[in-house]
Amino acid sequence: MALWLVVVAILLSATLILALSLGPLKTAANVGTIRLFAFIQYLAAALLALARLLGKA
């Protein structure tokens, strides 16, 4: 159960970062790096969820 809460927290964090990078921070010089962090978080959440579903976590 706790792992699912971690996955949800990661997804919320990535969504917030992505929303900020598409909104107020879209003119920042390093917006590509900010979006990369969001996509890495989405990937981490997907890997954790997949590991949990396969019984490896």
A tleap script that builds the chain and sets N, CA, C and O, in Angstrom:
source leaprc.protein.ff14SB
mol = sequence {
  NMET ALA LEU TRP LEU VAL VAL VAL ALA ILE
  LEU LEU SER ALA THR LEU ILE LEU ALA LEU
  SER LEU GLY PRO LEU LYS THR ALA ALA ASN
  VAL GLY THR ILE ARG LEU PHE ALA PHE ILE
  GLN TYR LEU ALA ALA ALA LEU LEU ALA LEU
  ALA ARG LEU LEU GLY LYS CALA
}
set mol.1.N position { 0.817 -1.197 0.000 }
set mol.1.CA position { 0.000 0.000 0.000 }
set mol.1.C position { 0.860 1.261 0.000 }
set mol.1.O position { 0.560 2.231 -0.695 }
set mol.2.N position { 1.920 1.232 0.780 }
set mol.2.CA position { 2.776 2.418 0.859 }
set mol.2.C position { 3.439 2.719 -0.486 }
set mol.2.O position { 3.657 3.880 -0.831 }
set mol.3.N position { 3.755 1.670 -1.237 }
set mol.3.CA position { 4.394 1.882 -2.536 }
set mol.3.C position { 3.459 2.620 -3.490 }
set mol.3.O position { 3.904 3.456 -4.276 }
set mol.4.N position { 2.173 2.312 -3.422 }
set mol.4.CA position { 1.215 3.013 -4.277 }
set mol.4.C position { 1.129 4.485 -3.905 }
set mol.4.O position { 0.955 5.337 -4.776 }
set mol.5.N position { 1.250 4.789 -2.626 }
set mol.5.CA position { 1.251 6.192 -2.206 }
set mol.5.C position { 2.489 6.919 -2.719 }
set mol.5.O position { 2.421 8.092 -3.086 }
set mol.6.N position { 3.612 6.223 -2.742 }
set mol.6.CA position { 4.841 6.808 -3.289 }
set mol.6.C position { 4.676 7.062 -4.784 }
set mol.6.O position { 5.086 8.109 -5.284 }
set mol.7.N position { 4.083 6.121 -5.493 }
set mol.7.CA position { 3.855 6.285 -6.934 }
set mol.7.C position { 2.955 7.486 -7.189 }
set mol.7.O position { 3.227 8.284 -8.086 }
set mol.8.N position { 1.890 7.623 -6.414 }
set mol.8.CA position { 0.984 8.763 -6.575 }
set mol.8.C position { 1.708 10.073 -6.273 }
set mol.8.O position { 1.518 11.062 -6.980 }
set mol.9.N position { 2.527 10.085 -5.240 }
set mol.9.CA position { 3.280 11.297 -4.895 }
set mol.9.C position { 4.246 11.672 -6.018 }
set mol.9.O position { 4.383 12.849 -6.351 }
set mol.10.N position { 4.906 10.691 -6.593 }
set mol.10.CA position { 5.828 10.960 -7.708 }
set mol.10.C position { 5.059 11.504 -8.905 }
set mol.10.O position { 5.506 12.446 -9.559 }
set mol.11.N position { 3.905 10.913 -9.192 }
set mol.11.CA position { 3.104 11.385 -10.322 }
set mol.11.C position { 2.618 12.813 -10.107 }
set mol.11.O position { 2.632 13.619 -11.036 }
set mol.12.N position { 2.193 13.126 -8.903 }
set mol.12.CA position { 1.752 14.498 -8.617 }
set mol.12.C position { 2.906 15.487 -8.743 }
set mol.12.O position { 2.733 16.586 -9.270 }
set mol.13.N position { 4.072 15.098 -8.262 }
set mol.13.CA position { 5.244 15.964 -8.357 }
set mol.13.C position { 5.627 16.200 -9.817 }
set mol.13.O position { 5.907 17.330 -10.216 }
set mol.14.N position { 5.638 15.142 -10.599 }
set mol.14.CA position { 5.995 15.275 -12.014 }
set mol.14.C position { 4.979 16.125 -12.756 }
set mol.14.O position { 5.345 16.919 -13.623 }
set mol.15.N position { 3.715 15.965 -12.423 }
set mol.15.CA position { 2.675 16.757 -13.073 }
set mol.15.C position { 2.819 18.239 -12.729 }
set mol.15.O position { 2.661 19.100 -13.594 }
set mol.16.N position { 3.118 18.529 -11.474 }
set mol.16.CA position { 3.334 19.925 -11.072 }
set mol.16.C position { 4.529 20.530 -11.807 }
set mol.16.O position { 4.458 21.655 -12.301 }
set mol.17.N position { 5.623 19.777 -11.874 }
set mol.17.CA position { 6.811 20.275 -12.566 }
set mol.17.C position { 6.511 20.514 -14.041 }
set mol.17.O position { 6.909 21.534 -14.603 }
set mol.18.N position { 5.808 19.569 -14.666 }
set mol.18.CA position { 5.488 19.723 -16.079 }
set mol.18.C position { 4.545 20.904 -16.305 }
set mol.18.O position { 4.710 21.654 -17.267 }
set mol.19.N position { 3.567 21.071 -15.430 }
set mol.19.CA position { 2.645 22.209 -15.559 }
set mol.19.C position { 3.381 23.532 -15.411 }
set mol.19.O position { 3.113 24.480 -16.148 }
set mol.20.N position { 4.301 23.598 -14.468 }
set mol.20.CA position { 5.077 24.828 -14.302 }
set mol.20.C position { 5.960 25.095 -15.520 }
set mol.20.O position { 6.119 26.243 -15.934 }
set mol.21.N position { 6.538 24.031 -16.096 }
set mol.21.CA position { 7.417 24.231 -17.246 }
set mol.21.C position { 6.638 24.595 -18.508 }
set mol.21.O position { 7.200 25.174 -19.437 }
set mol.22.N position { 5.366 24.263 -18.545 }
set mol.22.CA position { 4.531 24.648 -19.691 }
set mol.22.C position { 3.806 25.965 -19.446 }
set mol.22.O position { 3.202 26.522 -20.363 }
set mol.23.N position { 3.862 26.459 -18.224 }
set mol.23.CA position { 3.194 27.712 -17.876 }
set mol.23.C position { 4.180 28.804 -17.553 }
set mol.23.O position { 4.831 29.342 -18.449 }
set mol.24.N position { 4.302 29.143 -16.264 }
set mol.24.CA position { 5.122 30.288 -15.869 }
set mol.24.C position { 6.607 30.146 -16.178 }
set mol.24.O position { 7.296 31.150 -16.364 }
set mol.25.N position { 7.104 28.932 -16.236 }
set mol.25.CA position { 8.543 28.752 -16.449 }
set mol.25.C position { 8.909 28.443 -17.906 }
set mol.25.O position { 10.048 28.073 -18.186 }
set mol.26.N position { 7.960 28.591 -18.833 }
set mol.26.CA position { 8.255 28.217 -20.217 }
set mol.26.C position { 9.298 29.105 -20.881 }
set mol.26.O position { 9.863 28.732 -21.909 }
set mol.27.N position { 9.558 30.264 -20.310 }
set mol.27.CA position { 10.572 31.150 -20.883 }
set mol.27.C position { 11.928 30.999 -20.194 }
set mol.27.O position { 12.879 31.703 -20.535 }
set mol.28.N position { 12.021 30.088 -19.231 }
set mol.28.CA position { 13.291 29.884 -18.527 }
set mol.28.C position { 14.329 29.300 -19.485 }
set mol.28.O position { 13.999 28.589 -20.434 }
set mol.29.N position { 15.568 29.615 -19.212 }
set mol.29.CA position { 16.647 29.156 -20.080 }
set mol.29.C position { 16.820 27.639 -20.026 }
set mol.29.O position { 17.216 27.026 -21.017 }
set mol.30.N position { 16.531 27.040 -18.898 }
set mol.30.CA position { 16.749 25.606 -18.737 }
set mol.30.C position { 15.436 24.824 -18.698 }
set mol.30.O position { 15.329 23.833 -17.976 }
set mol.31.N position { 14.441 25.259 -19.464 }
set mol.31.CA position { 13.134 24.608 -19.438 }
set mol.31.C position { 13.222 23.162 -19.938 }
set mol.31.O position { 12.445 22.311 -19.504 }
set mol.32.N position { 14.138 22.885 -20.823 }
set mol.32.CA position { 14.314 21.512 -21.308 }
set mol.32.C position { 14.759 20.578 -20.196 }
set mol.32.O position { 14.304 19.437 -20.112 }
set mol.33.N position { 15.642 21.062 -19.352 }
set mol.33.CA position { 16.110 20.265 -18.219 }
set mol.33.C position { 14.982 20.052 -17.207 }
set mol.33.O position { 14.849 18.969 -16.637 }
set mol.34.N position { 14.190 21.070 -16.992 }
set mol.34.CA position { 13.064 20.954 -16.063 }
set mol.34.C position { 12.072 19.911 -16.564 }
set mol.34.O position { 11.592 19.089 -15.784 }
set mol.35.N position { 11.762 19.937 -17.857 }
set mol.35.CA position { 10.851 18.947 -18.434 }
set mol.35.C position { 11.461 17.551 -18.391 }
set mol.35.O position { 10.745 16.567 -18.202 }
set mol.36.N position { 12.772 17.458 -18.565 }
set mol.36.CA position { 13.446 16.167 -18.480 }
set mol.36.C position { 13.280 15.563 -17.090 }
set mol.36.O position { 13.060 14.358 -16.964 }
set mol.37.N position { 13.383 16.383 -16.046 }
set mol.37.CA position { 13.162 15.893 -14.680 }
set mol.37.C position { 11.750 15.333 -14.528 }
set mol.37.O position { 11.554 14.296 -13.894 }
set mol.38.N position { 10.768 16.019 -15.109 }
set mol.38.CA position { 9.386 15.541 -15.016 }
set mol.38.C position { 9.239 14.194 -15.720 }
set mol.38.O position { 8.604 13.286 -15.183 }
set mol.39.N position { 9.813 14.054 -16.904 }
set mol.39.CA position { 9.688 12.787 -17.630 }
set mol.39.C position { 10.433 11.659 -16.931 }
set mol.39.O position { 9.994 10.509 -16.975 }
set mol.40.N position { 11.547 11.968 -16.290 }
set mol.40.CA position { 12.266 10.952 -15.514 }
set mol.40.C position { 11.420 10.507 -14.326 }
set mol.40.O position { 11.408 9.327 -13.978 }
set mol.41.N position { 10.714 11.445 -13.706 }
set mol.41.CA position { 9.833 11.078 -12.604 }
set mol.41.C position { 8.683 10.204 -13.095 }
set mol.41.O position { 8.314 9.241 -12.422 }
set mol.42.N position { 8.111 10.519 -14.253 }
set mol.42.CA position { 7.058 9.669 -14.816 }
set mol.42.C position { 7.594 8.259 -15.078 }
set mol.42.O position { 6.913 7.271 -14.805 }
set mol.43.N position { 8.797 8.175 -15.601 }
set mol.43.CA position { 9.406 6.872 -15.861 }
set mol.43.C position { 9.632 6.101 -14.571 }
set mol.43.O position { 9.368 4.900 -14.513 }
set mol.44.N position { 10.115 6.774 -13.541 }
set mol.44.CA position { 10.339 6.123 -12.251 }
set mol.44.C position { 9.029 5.619 -11.662 }
set mol.44.O position { 8.982 4.512 -11.125 }
set mol.45.N position { 7.978 6.402 -11.751 }
set mol.45.CA position { 6.679 5.980 -11.236 }
set mol.45.C position { 6.160 4.773 -12.006 }
set mol.45.O position { 5.603 3.848 -11.416 }
set mol.46.N position { 6.340 4.782 -13.310 }
set mol.46.CA position { 5.897 3.651 -14.125 }
set mol.46.C position { 6.687 2.390 -13.781 }
set mol.46.O position { 6.115 1.303 -13.693 }
set mol.47.N position { 7.990 2.531 -13.587 }
set mol.47.CA position { 8.806 1.368 -13.227 }
set mol.47.C position { 8.428 0.813 -11.859 }
set mol.47.O position { 8.361 -0.403 -11.680 }
set mol.48.N position { 8.180 1.691 -10.898 }
set mol.48.CA position { 7.754 1.238 -9.573 }
set mol.48.C position { 6.410 0.522 -9.642 }
set mol.48.O position { 6.235 -0.530 -9.027 }
set mol.49.N position { 5.469 1.080 -10.379 }
set mol.49.CA position { 4.151 0.455 -10.505 }
set mol.49.C position { 4.252 -0.899 -11.210 }
set mol.49.O position { 3.594 -1.864 -10.820 }
set mol.50.N position { 5.075 -0.956 -12.238 }
set mol.50.CA position { 5.265 -2.213 -12.960 }
set mol.50.C position { 5.927 -3.268 -12.069 }
set mol.50.O position { 5.538 -4.435 -12.084 }
set mol.51.N position { 6.914 -2.852 -11.307 }
set mol.51.CA position { 7.575 -3.787 -10.386 }
set mol.51.C position { 6.586 -4.305 -9.348 }
set mol.51.O position { 6.612 -5.481 -8.986 }
set mol.52.N position { 5.721 -3.424 -8.876 }
set mol.52.CA position { 4.729 -3.837 -7.873 }
set mol.52.C position { 3.725 -4.809 -8.484 }
set mol.52.O position { 3.348 -5.795 -7.851 }
set mol.53.N position { 3.302 -4.536 -9.691 }
set mol.53.CA position { 2.325 -5.411 -10.350 }
set mol.53.C position { 2.916 -6.783 -10.672 }
set mol.53.O position { 2.206 -7.789 -10.666 }
set mol.54.N position { 4.211 -6.816 -10.950 }
set mol.54.CA position { 4.875 -8.083 -11.257 }
set mol.54.C position { 5.331 -8.819 -10.003 }
set mol.54.O position { 5.837 -9.938 -10.088 }
set mol.55.N position { 5.153 -8.198 -8.846 }
set mol.55.CA position { 5.521 -8.837 -7.599 }
set mol.55.C position { 6.988 -8.744 -7.241 }
set mol.55.O position { 7.464 -9.493 -6.388 }
set mol.56.N position { 7.710 -7.842 -7.875 }
set mol.56.CA position { 9.143 -7.683 -7.607 }
set mol.56.C position { 9.423 -6.631 -6.545 }
set mol.56.O position { 10.566 -6.474 -6.117 }
set mol.57.N position { 8.404 -5.916 -6.119 }
set mol.57.CA position { 8.602 -4.869 -5.111 }
set mol.57.C position { 7.549 -4.976 -4.030 }
set mol.57.O position { 7.547 -4.183 -3.089 }
savepdb mol mol.pdb
quit
